[in-house]
């Protein structure tokens, strides 16, 4: 939302949070099997939350993947709430083990 500061210029506030999920697929014995488990997570997440998702590491490993998700909002609270929902969504897949996750916030400097 735009705000006016003392010098009458309009500024915009932007909050960006990214999360990297380390995932394991214990039942997968091929890349094709891994992708069949991973696709509903990524496509479902894109559709449900309208945010960016990408496989960012272990693309050629059968039982591992790192997924990056990014949320941009005009409110830090809203961005955090959406990322909380995304974390619950990732944890809800029974064929996927979440080994860890790390959140990072982008700081906007004037």
C-alpha positions in Angstrom: 0.0 0.0 0.0 1.4 3.4 -0.9 2.4 5.7 2.0 3.4 9.4 2.0 6.5 10.4 3.9 7.5 13.8 5.2 8.9 15.0 1.8 5.6 14.1 0.0 7.0 11.4 -2.1 5.0 8.2 -2.4 6.7 5.0 -1.2 5.6 1.4 -1.6 6.2 -1.4 0.9 7.0 -4.9 -0.4 7.6 -7.9 1.7 9.2 -11.1 0.2 9.7 -14.4 2.0 11.2 -17.4 0.4 11.4 -20.9 1.8 13.6 -23.9 0.8 12.2 -27.3 1.6 14.5 -30.3 1.7 12.4 -33.3 0.7 12.9 -37.1 0.6 10.8 -39.7 -1.4 11.6 -43.1 0.3 9.4 -45.2 -2.0 10.7 -43.7 -5.3 13.0 -45.9 -7.4 13.3 -43.8 -10.5 13.2 -40.1 -11.6 9.8 -40.8 -13.2 8.4 -42.0 -9.9 9.9 -39.0 -8.1 8.3 -36.6 -10.5 5.0 -38.3 -10.2 5.0 -37.6 -6.5 6.5 -34.1 -6.8 4.2 -32.8 -9.6 1.0 -32.7 -7.5 2.9 -30.8 -4.8 4.3 -28.2 -7.1 1.3 -27.8 -9.4 -1.2 -28.0 -6.5 0.8 -25.4 -4.6 0.9 -23.0 -7.5 -2.8 -23.4 -8.1 -3.8 -23.2 -4.4 -1.6 -20.3 -3.3 -0.7 -18.5 -6.5 3.0 -18.2 -5.7 6.2 -19.3 -7.4 7.5 -22.8 -6.9 10.6 -24.4 -8.4 12.7 -27.5 -7.9 16.1 -25.9 -7.0 18.4 -28.9 -6.2 18.7 -32.7 -6.6 16.8 -32.7 -10.0 18.6 -35.9 -11.0 18.4 -37.8 -7.7 15.6 -40.3 -7.3 14.8 -39.9 -3.6 15.7 -36.2 -2.9 14.6 -32.8 -4.0 14.9 -29.2 -2.7 11.9 -27.0 -3.5 12.0 -23.2 -3.4 8.8 -21.2 -2.8 8.5 -17.4 -2.9 5.7 -15.1 -1.6 5.5 -11.4 -2.3 3.0 -9.2 -0.4 2.4 -5.6 0.8 2.1 -7.0 4.4 4.7 -8.9 6.3 1.9 -10.5 8.3 0.1 -11.7 5.2 3.3 -13.1 3.6 4.1 -15.0 6.8 0.5 -16.4 7.0 0.7 -17.6 3.4 4.1 -19.2 4.0 2.7 -20.9 7.2 -0.2 -22.3 5.0 2.3 -23.5 2.4 4.4 -25.3 5.0 1.3 -27.1 6.3 0.5 -28.0 2.7 3.9 -29.5 2.1 3.8 -31.5 5.3 0.4 -32.9 4.3 1.8 -35.2 1.6 2.1 -38.7 3.1 4.6 -39.9 0.4 7.0 -37.1 1.1 9.4 -36.7 4.1 10.3 -33.1 4.9 13.9 -33.2 6.1 14.0 -29.5 6.8 13.0 -26.0 5.7 14.6 -22.6 5.9 12.8 -19.2 5.5 14.5 -16.1 4.2 13.2 -12.6 4.2 14.2 -10.0 1.6 15.0 -6.7 3.2 13.9 -3.7 1.2 16.4 -0.8 1.5 15.6 2.8 0.8 
